[in-house]
Amino acid sequence: MPIIVELDVMLARRKMKLKDLSEAVGVSNVNLSIFKQGKIKAIRFTTLEAICEVLDCQPGDLLRYEKDSEPKA
């Protein structure tokens, strides 16, 4: 998938655990874990906004685009 989630990087930079972010944002630990692993299909802007507010970052700090190197069949 060409969208790379770097939530784990931001959590490490902020010295914060996923559980603490979950409590601060009001999103379940399971849902944030799925987001962190990059296995989500969508995220609400309100959730992304809340994560950015707590982590004091921009959406681009959490998500980046990486071009697929393999051609699609």
mmCIF file of the N, C-alpha and C atoms, coordinates in Angstrom:
data_MODEL
# 
_entry.id   MODEL 
# 
loop_
_atom_site.group_PDB 
_atom_site.id 
_atom_site.type_symbol 
_atom_site.label_atom_id 
_atom_site.label_alt_id 
_atom_site.label_comp_id 
_atom_site.label_asym_id 
_atom_site.label_entity_id 
_atom_site.label_seq_id 
_atom_site.pdbx_PDB_ins_code 
_atom_site.Cartn_x 
_atom_site.Cartn_y 
_atom_site.Cartn_z 
_atom_site.occupancy 
_atom_site.B_iso_or_equiv 
_atom_site.pdbx_formal_charge 
_atom_site.auth_seq_id 
_atom_site.auth_comp_id 
_atom_site.auth_asym_id 
_atom_site.auth_atom_id 
_atom_site.pdbx_PDB_model_num 
ATOM 1   N N  . MET A 1 1  ? 0.851   -1.183 0.000   1.00 0.00 ? 1  MET A N  1 
ATOM 2   C CA . MET A 1 1  ? 0.000   0.000  0.000   1.00 0.00 ? 1  MET A CA 1 
ATOM 3   C C  . MET A 1 1  ? 0.891   1.240  0.000   1.00 0.00 ? 1  MET A C  1 
ATOM 4   N N  . PRO A 1 2  ? 0.600   2.190  -0.838  1.00 0.00 ? 2  PRO A N  1 
ATOM 5   C CA . PRO A 1 2  ? 1.480   3.349  -0.961  1.00 0.00 ? 2  PRO A CA 1 
ATOM 6   C C  . PRO A 1 2  ? 1.354   4.385  0.161   1.00 0.00 ? 2  PRO A C  1 
ATOM 7   N N  . ILE A 1 3  ? 0.335   4.278  1.015   1.00 0.00 ? 3  ILE A N  1 
ATOM 8   C CA . ILE A 1 3  ? 0.219   5.197  2.152   1.00 0.00 ? 3  ILE A CA 1 
ATOM 9   C C  . ILE A 1 3  ? 0.857   4.525  3.361   1.00 0.00 ? 3  ILE A C  1 
ATOM 10  N N  . ILE A 1 4  ? 1.865   5.171  3.912   1.00 0.00 ? 4  ILE A N  1 
ATOM 11  C CA . ILE A 1 4  ? 2.592   4.637  5.069   1.00 0.00 ? 4  ILE A CA 1 
ATOM 12  C C  . ILE A 1 4  ? 2.166   5.414  6.311   1.00 0.00 ? 4  ILE A C  1 
ATOM 13  N N  . VAL A 1 5  ? 1.764   4.688  7.349   1.00 0.00 ? 5  VAL A N  1 
ATOM 14  C CA . VAL A 1 5  ? 1.354   5.303  8.615   1.00 0.00 ? 5  VAL A CA 1 
ATOM 15  C C  . VAL A 1 5  ? 2.563   5.309  9.543   1.00 0.00 ? 5  VAL A C  1 
ATOM 16  N N  . GLU A 1 6  ? 2.868   6.482  10.072  1.00 0.00 ? 6  GLU A N  1 
ATOM 17  C CA . GLU A 1 6  ? 4.024   6.624  10.960  1.00 0.00 ? 6  GLU A CA 1 
ATOM 18  C C  . GLU A 1 6  ? 3.624   7.080  12.361  1.00 0.00 ? 6  GLU A C  1 
ATOM 19  N N  . LEU A 1 7  ? 2.493   6.557  12.824  1.00 0.00 ? 7  LEU A N  1 
ATOM 20  C CA . LEU A 1 7  ? 2.033   6.890  14.167  1.00 0.00 ? 7  LEU A CA 1 
ATOM 21  C C  . LEU A 1 7  ? 3.039   6.430  15.211  1.00 0.00 ? 7  LEU A C  1 
ATOM 22  N N  . ASP A 1 8  ? 3.633   5.261  15.002  1.00 0.00 ? 8  ASP A N  1 
ATOM 23  C CA . ASP A 1 8  ? 4.608   4.747  15.971  1.00 0.00 ? 8  ASP A CA 1 
ATOM 24  C C  . ASP A 1 8  ? 5.813   5.683  16.106  1.00 0.00 ? 8  ASP A C  1 
ATOM 25  N N  . VAL A 1 9  ? 6.210   6.317  15.006  1.00 0.00 ? 9  VAL A N  1 
ATOM 26  C CA . VAL A 1 9  ? 7.330   7.264  15.035  1.00 0.00 ? 9  VAL A CA 1 
ATOM 27  C C  . VAL A 1 9  ? 6.972   8.478  15.890  1.00 0.00 ? 9  VAL A C  1 
ATOM 28  N N  . MET A 1 10 ? 5.759   9.019  15.676  1.00 0.00 ? 10 MET A N  1 
ATOM 29  C CA . MET A 1 10 ? 5.341   10.197 16.444  1.00 0.00 ? 10 MET A CA 1 
ATOM 30  C C  . MET A 1 10 ? 5.164   9.856  17.925  1.00 0.00 ? 10 MET A C  1 
ATOM 31  N N  . LEU A 1 11 ? 4.644   8.683  18.205  1.00 0.00 ? 11 LEU A N  1 
ATOM 32  C CA . LEU A 1 11 ? 4.497   8.276  19.606  1.00 0.00 ? 11 LEU A CA 1 
ATOM 33  C C  . LEU A 1 11 ? 5.870   8.185  20.272  1.00 0.00 ? 11 LEU A C  1 
ATOM 34  N N  . ALA A 1 12 ? 6.843   7.642  19.574  1.00 0.00 ? 12 ALA A N  1 
ATOM 35  C CA . ALA A 1 12 ? 8.195   7.533  20.130  1.00 0.00 ? 12 ALA A CA 1 
ATOM 36  C C  . ALA A 1 12 ? 8.793   8.919  20.345  1.00 0.00 ? 12 ALA A C  1 
ATOM 37  N N  . ARG A 1 13 ? 8.602   9.821  19.385  1.00 0.00 ? 13 ARG A N  1 
ATOM 38  C CA . ARG A 1 13 ? 9.135   11.182 19.526  1.00 0.00 ? 13 ARG A CA 1 
ATOM 39  C C  . ARG A 1 13 ? 8.527   11.913 20.718  1.00 0.00 ? 13 ARG A C  1 
ATOM 40  N N  . ARG A 1 14 ? 7.252   11.648 20.968  1.00 0.00 ? 14 ARG A N  1 
ATOM 41  C CA . ARG A 1 14 ? 6.547   12.308 22.076  1.00 0.00 ? 14 ARG A CA 1 
ATOM 42  C C  . ARG A 1 14 ? 6.652   11.524 23.377  1.00 0.00 ? 14 ARG A C  1 
ATOM 43  N N  . LYS A 1 15 ? 7.326   10.368 23.308  1.00 0.00 ? 15 LYS A N  1 
ATOM 44  C CA . LYS A 1 15 ? 7.482   9.489  24.483  1.00 0.00 ? 15 LYS A CA 1 
ATOM 45  C C  . LYS A 1 15 ? 6.110   9.179  25.098  1.00 0.00 ? 15 LYS A C  1 
ATOM 46  N N  . MET A 1 16 ? 5.215   8.769  24.218  1.00 0.00 ? 16 MET A N  1 
ATOM 47  C CA . MET A 1 16 ? 3.846   8.489  24.633  1.00 0.00 ? 16 MET A CA 1 
ATOM 48  C C  . MET A 1 16 ? 3.492   7.065  24.226  1.00 0.00 ? 16 MET A C  1 
ATOM 49  N N  . LYS A 1 17 ? 2.689   6.416  25.031  1.00 0.00 ? 17 LYS A N  1 
ATOM 50  C CA . LYS A 1 17 ? 2.222   5.064  24.729  1.00 0.00 ? 17 LYS A CA 1 
ATOM 51  C C  . LYS A 1 17 ? 0.879   5.149  24.015  1.00 0.00 ? 17 LYS A C  1 
ATOM 52  N N  . LEU A 1 18 ? 0.592   4.115  23.231  1.00 0.00 ? 18 LEU A N  1 
ATOM 53  C CA . LEU A 1 18 ? -0.655  4.063  22.490  1.00 0.00 ? 18 LEU A CA 1 
ATOM 54  C C  . LEU A 1 18 ? -1.852  4.153  23.434  1.00 0.00 ? 18 LEU A C  1 
ATOM 55  N N  . LYS A 1 19 ? -1.748  3.529  24.585  1.00 0.00 ? 19 LYS A N  1 
ATOM 56  C CA . LYS A 1 19 ? -2.832  3.558  25.578  1.00 0.00 ? 19 LYS A CA 1 
ATOM 57  C C  . LYS A 1 19 ? -3.111  4.990  26.031  1.00 0.00 ? 19 LYS A C  1 
ATOM 58  N N  . ASP A 1 20 ? -2.064  5.771  26.248  1.00 0.00 ? 20 ASP A N  1 
ATOM 59  C CA . ASP A 1 20 ? -2.234  7.156  26.676  1.00 0.00 ? 20 ASP A CA 1 
ATOM 60  C C  . ASP A 1 20 ? -2.885  7.989  25.577  1.00 0.00 ? 20 ASP A C  1 
ATOM 61  N N  . LEU A 1 21 ? -2.479  7.763  24.340  1.00 0.00 ? 21 LEU A N  1 
ATOM 62  C CA . LEU A 1 21 ? -3.085  8.464  23.213  1.00 0.00 ? 21 LEU A CA 1 
ATOM 63  C C  . LEU A 1 21 ? -4.552  8.080  23.094  1.00 0.00 ? 21 LEU A C  1 
ATOM 64  N N  . SER A 1 22 ? -4.838  6.816  23.250  1.00 0.00 ? 22 SER A N  1 
ATOM 65  C CA . SER A 1 22 ? -6.209  6.324  23.174  1.00 0.00 ? 22 SER A CA 1 
ATOM 66  C C  . SER A 1 22 ? -7.103  7.037  24.180  1.00 0.00 ? 22 SER A C  1 
ATOM 67  N N  . GLU A 1 23 ? -6.641  7.167  25.396  1.00 0.00 ? 23 GLU A N  1 
ATOM 68  C CA . GLU A 1 23 ? -7.409  7.836  26.439  1.00 0.00 ? 23 GLU A CA 1 
ATOM 69  C C  . GLU A 1 23 ? -7.573  9.329  26.141  1.00 0.00 ? 23 GLU A C  1 
ATOM 70  N N  . ALA A 1 24 ? -6.528  9.961  25.640  1.00 0.00 ? 24 ALA A N  1 
ATOM 71  C CA . ALA A 1 24 ? -6.572  11.396 25.362  1.00 0.00 ? 24 ALA A CA 1 
ATOM 72  C C  . ALA A 1 24 ? -7.469  11.727 24.169  1.00 0.00 ? 24 ALA A C  1 
ATOM 73  N N  . VAL A 1 25 ? -7.509  10.836 23.193  1.00 0.00 ? 25 VAL A N  1 
ATOM 74  C CA . VAL A 1 25 ? -8.259  11.087 21.967  1.00 0.00 ? 25 VAL A CA 1 
ATOM 75  C C  . VAL A 1 25 ? -9.698  10.581 22.075  1.00 0.00 ? 25 VAL A C  1 
ATOM 76  N N  . GLY A 1 26 ? -9.918  9.570  22.894  1.00 0.00 ? 26 GLY A N  1 
ATOM 77  C CA . GLY A 1 26 ? -11.255 8.999  23.018  1.00 0.00 ? 26 GLY A CA 1 
ATOM 78  C C  . GLY A 1 26 ? -11.547 7.975  21.929  1.00 0.00 ? 26 GLY A C  1 
ATOM 79  N N  . VAL A 1 27 ? -10.506 7.323  21.438  1.00 0.00 ? 27 VAL A N  1 
ATOM 80  C CA . VAL A 1 27 ? -10.635 6.260  20.443  1.00 0.00 ? 27 VAL A CA 1 
ATOM 81  C C  . VAL A 1 27 ? -10.072 4.992  21.073  1.00 0.00 ? 27 VAL A C  1 
ATOM 82  N N  . SER A 1 28 ? -10.713 3.874  20.787  1.00 0.00 ? 28 SER A N  1 
ATOM 83  C CA . SER A 1 28 ? -10.282 2.633  21.430  1.00 0.00 ? 28 SER A CA 1 
ATOM 84  C C  . SER A 1 28 ? -8.838  2.293  21.079  1.00 0.00 ? 28 SER A C  1 
ATOM 85  N N  . ASN A 1 29 ? -8.201  1.629  22.004  1.00 0.00 ? 29 ASN A N  1 
ATOM 86  C CA . ASN A 1 29 ? -6.820  1.188  21.821  1.00 0.00 ? 29 ASN A CA 1 
ATOM 87  C C  . ASN A 1 29 ? -6.718  0.258  20.606  1.00 0.00 ? 29 ASN A C  1 
ATOM 88  N N  . VAL A 1 30 ? -7.720  -0.577 20.412  1.00 0.00 ? 30 VAL A N  1 
ATOM 89  C CA . VAL A 1 30 ? -7.733  -1.509 19.278  1.00 0.00 ? 30 VAL A CA 1 
ATOM 90  C C  . VAL A 1 30 ? -7.762  -0.744 17.957  1.00 0.00 ? 30 VAL A C  1 
ATOM 91  N N  . ASN A 1 31 ? -8.636  0.272  17.849  1.00 0.00 ? 31 ASN A N  1 
ATOM 92  C CA . ASN A 1 31 ? -8.727  1.041  16.611  1.00 0.00 ? 31 ASN A CA 1 
ATOM 93  C C  . ASN A 1 31 ? -7.440  1.807  16.331  1.00 0.00 ? 31 ASN A C  1 
ATOM 94  N N  . LEU A 1 32 ? -6.825  2.375  17.358  1.00 0.00 ? 32 LEU A N  1 
ATOM 95  C CA . LEU A 1 32 ? -5.556  3.072  17.163  1.00 0.00 ? 32 LEU A CA 1 
ATOM 96  C C  . LEU A 1 32 ? -4.450  2.101  16.780  1.00 0.00 ? 32 LEU A C  1 
ATOM 97  N N  . SER A 1 33 ? -4.504  0.904  17.323  1.00 0.00 ? 33 SER A N  1 
ATOM 98  C CA . SER A 1 33 ? -3.507  -0.108 16.970  1.00 0.00 ? 33 SER A CA 1 
ATOM 99  C C  . SER A 1 33 ? -3.630  -0.498 15.496  1.00 0.00 ? 33 SER A C  1 
ATOM 100 N N  . ILE A 1 34 ? -4.858  -0.630 15.025  1.00 0.00 ? 34 ILE A N  1 
ATOM 101 C CA . ILE A 1 34 ? -5.086  -0.941 13.610  1.00 0.00 ? 34 ILE A CA 1 
ATOM 102 C C  . ILE A 1 34 ? -4.563  0.194  12.740  1.00 0.00 ? 34 ILE A C  1 
ATOM 103 N N  . PHE A 1 35 ? -4.790  1.432  13.169  1.00 0.00 ? 35 PHE A N  1 
ATOM 104 C CA . PHE A 1 35 ? -4.272  2.595  12.448  1.00 0.00 ? 35 PHE A CA 1 
ATOM 105 C C  . PHE A 1 35 ? -2.743  2.574  12.443  1.00 0.00 ? 35 PHE A C  1 
ATOM 106 N N  . LYS A 1 36 ? -2.163  2.326  13.593  1.00 0.00 ? 36 LYS A N  1 
ATOM 107 C CA . LYS A 1 36 ? -0.705  2.307  13.728  1.00 0.00 ? 36 LYS A CA 1 
ATOM 108 C C  . LYS A 1 36 ? -0.069  1.253  12.815  1.00 0.00 ? 36 LYS A C  1 
ATOM 109 N N  . GLN A 1 37 ? -0.732  0.121  12.645  1.00 0.00 ? 37 GLN A N  1 
ATOM 110 C CA . GLN A 1 37 ? -0.216  -0.957 11.804  1.00 0.00 ? 37 GLN A CA 1 
ATOM 111 C C  . GLN A 1 37 ? -0.449  -0.695 10.316  1.00 0.00 ? 37 GLN A C  1 
ATOM 112 N N  . GLY A 1 38 ? -1.192  0.367  9.992   1.00 0.00 ? 38 GLY A N  1 
ATOM 113 C CA . GLY A 1 38 ? -1.465  0.686  8.602   1.00 0.00 ? 38 GLY A CA 1 
ATOM 114 C C  . GLY A 1 38 ? -2.504  -0.211 7.962   1.00 0.00 ? 38 GLY A C  1 
ATOM 115 N N  . LYS A 1 39 ? -3.326  -0.850 8.777   1.00 0.00 ? 39 LYS A N  1 
ATOM 116 C CA . LYS A 1 39 ? -4.326  -1.784 8.255   1.00 0.00 ? 39 LYS A CA 1 
ATOM 117 C C  . LYS A 1 39 ? -5.711  -1.157 8.108   1.00 0.00 ? 39 LYS A C  1 
ATOM 118 N N  . ILE A 1 40 ? -5.812  0.143  8.256   1.00 0.00 ? 40 ILE A N  1 
ATOM 119 C CA . ILE A 1 40 ? -7.111  0.792  8.147   1.00 0.00 ? 40 ILE A CA 1 
ATOM 120 C C  . ILE A 1 40 ? -7.431  1.112  6.694   1.00 0.00 ? 40 ILE A C  1 
ATOM 121 N N  . LYS A 1 41 ? -8.702  1.238  6.417   1.00 0.00 ? 41 LYS A N  1 
ATOM 122 C CA . LYS A 1 41 ? -9.165  1.613  5.078   1.00 0.00 ? 41 LYS A CA 1 
ATOM 123 C C  . LYS A 1 41 ? -9.525  3.097  5.046   1.00 0.00 ? 41 LYS A C  1 
ATOM 124 N N  . ALA A 1 42 ? -9.880  3.667  6.196   1.00 0.00 ? 42 ALA A N  1 
ATOM 125 C CA . ALA A 1 42 ? -10.299 5.072  6.260   1.00 0.00 ? 42 ALA A CA 1 
ATOM 126 C C  . ALA A 1 42 ? -10.106 5.586  7.679   1.00 0.00 ? 42 ALA A C  1 
ATOM 127 N N  . ILE A 1 43 ? -10.023 6.906  7.796   1.00 0.00 ? 43 ILE A N  1 
ATOM 128 C CA . ILE A 1 43 ? -9.968  7.541  9.109   1.00 0.00 ? 43 ILE A CA 1 
ATOM 129 C C  . ILE A 1 43 ? -10.779 8.831  9.023   1.00 0.00 ? 43 ILE A C  1 
ATOM 130 N N  . ARG A 1 44 ? -11.537 9.110  10.038  1.00 0.00 ? 44 ARG A N  1 
ATOM 131 C CA . ARG A 1 44 ? -12.325 10.341 10.075  1.00 0.00 ? 44 ARG A CA 1 
ATOM 132 C C  . ARG A 1 44 ? -11.399 11.521 10.331  1.00 0.00 ? 44 ARG A C  1 
ATOM 133 N N  . PHE A 1 45 ? -11.717 12.618 9.684   1.00 0.00 ? 45 PHE A N  1 
ATOM 134 C CA . PHE A 1 45 ? -10.916 13.825 9.892   1.00 0.00 ? 45 PHE A CA 1 
ATOM 135 C C  . PHE A 1 45 ? -10.962 14.264 11.353  1.00 0.00 ? 45 PHE A C  1 
ATOM 136 N N  . THR A 1 46 ? -12.085 14.059 12.030  1.00 0.00 ? 46 THR A N  1 
ATOM 137 C CA . THR A 1 46 ? -12.163 14.442 13.443  1.00 0.00 ? 46 THR A CA 1 
ATOM 138 C C  . THR A 1 46 ? -11.200 13.624 14.290  1.00 0.00 ? 46 THR A C  1 
ATOM 139 N N  . THR A 1 47 ? -11.043 12.348 13.949  1.00 0.00 ? 47 THR A N  1 
ATOM 140 C CA . THR A 1 47 ? -10.094 11.496 14.665  1.00 0.00 ? 47 THR A CA 1 
ATOM 141 C C  . THR A 1 47 ? -8.668  11.920 14.362  1.00 0.00 ? 47 THR A C  1 
ATOM 142 N N  . LEU A 1 48 ? -8.381  12.159 13.089  1.00 0.00 ? 48 LEU A N  1 
ATOM 143 C CA . LEU A 1 48 ? -7.046  12.606 12.693  1.00 0.00 ? 48 LEU A CA 1 
ATOM 144 C C  . LEU A 1 48 ? -6.713  13.942 13.360  1.00 0.00 ? 48 LEU A C  1 
ATOM 145 N N  . GLU A 1 49 ? -7.688  14.839 13.411  1.00 0.00 ? 49 GLU A N  1 
ATOM 146 C CA . GLU A 1 49 ? -7.498  16.136 14.070  1.00 0.00 ? 49 GLU A CA 1 
ATOM 147 C C  . GLU A 1 49 ? -7.183  15.961 15.556  1.00 0.00 ? 49 GLU A C  1 
ATOM 148 N N  . ALA A 1 50 ? -7.913  15.089 16.218  1.00 0.00 ? 50 ALA A N  1 
ATOM 149 C CA . ALA A 1 50 ? -7.688  14.859 17.650  1.00 0.00 ? 50 ALA A CA 1 
ATOM 150 C C  . ALA A 1 50 ? -6.305  14.262 17.909  1.00 0.00 ? 50 ALA A C  1 
ATOM 151 N N  . ILE A 1 51 ? -5.889  13.320 17.057  1.00 0.00 ? 51 ILE A N  1 
ATOM 152 C CA . ILE A 1 51 ? -4.558  12.720 17.203  1.00 0.00 ? 51 ILE A CA 1 
ATOM 153 C C  . ILE A 1 51 ? -3.487  13.789 17.020  1.00 0.00 ? 51 ILE A C  1 
ATOM 154 N N  . CYS A 1 52 ? -3.654  14.620 15.986  1.00 0.00 ? 52 CYS A N  1 
ATOM 155 C CA . CYS A 1 52 ? -2.682  15.688 15.723  1.00 0.00 ? 52 CYS A CA 1 
ATOM 156 C C  . CYS A 1 52 ? -2.629  16.692 16.868  1.00 0.00 ? 52 CYS A C  1 
ATOM 157 N N  . GLU A 1 53 ? -3.785  16.986 17.448  1.00 0.00 ? 53 GLU A N  1 
ATOM 158 C CA . GLU A 1 53 ? -3.817  17.935 18.560  1.00 0.00 ? 53 GLU A CA 1 
ATOM 159 C C  . GLU A 1 53 ? -3.061  17.389 19.769  1.00 0.00 ? 53 GLU A C  1 
ATOM 160 N N  . VAL A 1 54 ? -3.305  16.132 20.104  1.00 0.00 ? 54 VAL A N  1 
ATOM 161 C CA . VAL A 1 54 ? -2.651  15.525 21.268  1.00 0.00 ? 54 VAL A CA 1 
ATOM 162 C C  . VAL A 1 54 ? -1.146  15.377 21.033  1.00 0.00 ? 54 VAL A C  1 
ATOM 163 N N  . LEU A 1 55 ? -0.761  14.966 19.823  1.00 0.00 ? 55 LEU A N  1 
ATOM 164 C CA . LEU A 1 55 ? 0.655   14.746 19.525  1.00 0.00 ? 55 LEU A CA 1 
ATOM 165 C C  . LEU A 1 55 ? 1.367   16.024 19.061  1.00 0.00 ? 55 LEU A C  1 
ATOM 166 N N  . ASP A 1 56 ? 0.617   17.109 18.920  1.00 0.00 ? 56 ASP A N  1 
ATOM 167 C CA . ASP A 1 56 ? 1.163   18.389 18.464  1.00 0.00 ? 56 ASP A CA 1 
ATOM 168 C C  . ASP A 1 56 ? 1.940   18.195 17.165  1.00 0.00 ? 56 ASP A C  1 
ATOM 169 N N  . CYS A 1 57 ? 1.223   17.682 16.156  1.00 0.00 ? 57 CYS A N  1 
ATOM 170 C CA . CYS A 1 57 ? 1.850   17.407 14.868  1.00 0.00 ? 57 CYS A CA 1 
ATOM 171 C C  . CYS A 1 57 ? 0.888   17.724 13.733  1.00 0.00 ? 57 CYS A C  1 
ATOM 172 N N  . GLN A 1 58 ? 1.342   17.554 12.521  1.00 0.00 ? 58 GLN A N  1 
ATOM 173 C CA . GLN A 1 58 ? 0.542   17.745 11.320  1.00 0.00 ? 58 GLN A CA 1 
ATOM 174 C C  . GLN A 1 58 ? 0.157   16.369 10.762  1.00 0.00 ? 58 GLN A C  1 
ATOM 175 N N  . PRO A 1 59 ? -0.943  16.281 9.988   1.00 0.00 ? 59 PRO A N  1 
ATOM 176 C CA . PRO A 1 59 ? -1.307  14.994 9.387   1.00 0.00 ? 59 PRO A CA 1 
ATOM 177 C C  . PRO A 1 59 ? -0.169  14.387 8.564   1.00 0.00 ? 59 PRO A C  1 
ATOM 178 N N  . GLY A 1 60 ? 0.629   15.231 7.934   1.00 0.00 ? 60 GLY A N  1 
ATOM 179 C CA . GLY A 1 60 ? 1.758   14.747 7.145   1.00 0.00 ? 60 GLY A CA 1 
ATOM 180 C C  . GLY A 1 60 ? 2.855   14.121 7.989   1.00 0.00 ? 60 GLY A C  1 
ATOM 181 N N  . ASP A 1 61 ? 2.836   14.380 9.289   1.00 0.00 ? 61 ASP A N  1 
ATOM 182 C CA . ASP A 1 61 ? 3.788   13.717 10.184  1.00 0.00 ? 61 ASP A CA 1 
ATOM 183 C C  . ASP A 1 61 ? 3.359   12.275 10.469  1.00 0.00 ? 61 ASP A C  1 
ATOM 184 N N  . LEU A 1 62 ? 2.079   11.990 10.257  1.00 0.00 ? 62 LEU A N  1 
ATOM 185 C CA . LEU A 1 62 ? 1.531   10.664 10.545  1.00 0.00 ? 62 LEU A CA 1 
ATOM 186 C C  . LEU A 1 62 ? 1.373   9.804  9.303   1.00 0.00 ? 62 LEU A C  1 
ATOM 187 N N  . LEU A 1 63 ? 1.183   10.462 8.155   1.00 0.00 ? 63 LEU A N  1 
ATOM 188 C CA . LEU A 1 63 ? 0.922   9.752  6.908   1.00 0.00 ? 63 LEU A CA 1 
ATOM 189 C C  . LEU A 1 63 ? 1.875   10.235 5.831   1.00 0.00 ? 63 LEU A C  1 
ATOM 190 N N  . ARG A 1 64 ? 2.380   9.301  5.045   1.00 0.00 ? 64 ARG A N  1 
ATOM 191 C CA . ARG A 1 64 ? 3.197   9.701  3.901   1.00 0.00 ? 64 ARG A CA 1 
ATOM 192 C C  . ARG A 1 64 ? 2.898   8.772  2.745   1.00 0.00 ? 64 ARG A C  1 
ATOM 193 N N  . TYR A 1 65 ? 3.099   9.300  1.561   1.00 0.00 ? 65 TYR A N  1 
ATOM 194 C CA . TYR A 1 65 ? 2.844   8.555  0.334   1.00 0.00 ? 65 TYR A CA 1 
ATOM 195 C C  . TYR A 1 65 ? 4.149   8.016  -0.209  1.00 0.00 ? 65 TYR A C  1 
ATOM 196 N N  . GLU A 1 66 ? 4.155   6.752  -0.532  1.00 0.00 ? 66 GLU A N  1 
ATOM 197 C CA . GLU A 1 66 ? 5.329   6.114  -1.125  1.00 0.00 ? 66 GLU A CA 1 
ATOM 198 C C  . GLU A 1 66 ? 4.874   5.389  -2.384  1.00 0.00 ? 66 GLU A C  1 
ATOM 199 N N  . LYS A 1 67 ? 5.401   5.788  -3.500  1.00 0.00 ? 67 LYS A N  1 
ATOM 200 C CA . LYS A 1 67 ? 4.998   5.227  -4.774  1.00 0.00 ? 67 LYS A CA 1 
ATOM 201 C C  . LYS A 1 67 ? 5.264   3.721  -4.817  1.00 0.00 ? 67 LYS A C  1 
ATOM 202 N N  . ASP A 1 68 ? 4.277   2.983  -5.330  1.00 0.00 ? 68 ASP A N  1 
ATOM 203 C CA . ASP A 1 68 ? 4.444   1.544  -5.511  1.00 0.00 ? 68 ASP A CA 1 
ATOM 204 C C  . ASP A 1 68 ? 5.542   1.281  -6.535  1.00 0.00 ? 68 ASP A C  1 
ATOM 205 N N  . SER A 1 69 ? 6.436   0.390  -6.217  1.00 0.00 ? 69 SER A N  1 
ATOM 206 C CA . SER A 1 69 ? 7.507   0.049  -7.161  1.00 0.00 ? 69 SER A CA 1 
ATOM 207 C C  . SER A 1 69 ? 7.094   -1.084 -8.095  1.00 0.00 ? 69 SER A C  1 
ATOM 208 N N  . GLU A 1 70 ? 6.046   -1.814 -7.730  1.00 0.00 ? 70 GLU A N  1 
ATOM 209 C CA . GLU A 1 70 ? 5.587   -2.917 -8.557  1.00 0.00 ? 70 GLU A CA 1 
ATOM 210 C C  . GLU A 1 70 ? 4.428   -2.470 -9.427  1.00 0.00 ? 70 GLU A C  1 
ATOM 211 N N  . PRO A 1 71 ? 4.482   -2.762 -10.718 1.00 0.00 ? 71 PRO A N  1 
ATOM 212 C CA . PRO A 1 71 ? 3.346   -2.431 -11.581 1.00 0.00 ? 71 PRO A CA 1 
ATOM 213 C C  . PRO A 1 71 ? 2.142   -3.298 -11.251 1.00 0.00 ? 71 PRO A C  1 
ATOM 214 N N  . LYS A 1 72 ? 0.948   -2.713 -11.376 1.00 0.00 ? 72 LYS A N  1 
ATOM 215 C CA . LYS A 1 72 ? -0.279  -3.473 -11.096 1.00 0.00 ? 72 LYS A CA 1 
ATOM 216 C C  . LYS A 1 72 ? -0.631  -4.335 -12.286 1.00 0.00 ? 72 LYS A C  1 
ATOM 217 N N  . ALA A 1 73 ? -1.123  -5.532 -11.997 1.00 0.00 ? 73 ALA A N  1 
ATOM 218 C CA . ALA A 1 73 ? -1.474  -6.492 -13.063 1.00 0.00 ? 73 ALA A CA 1 
ATOM 219 C C  . ALA A 1 73 ? -2.813  -6.170 -13.667 1.00 0.00 ? 73 ALA A C  1 
# 
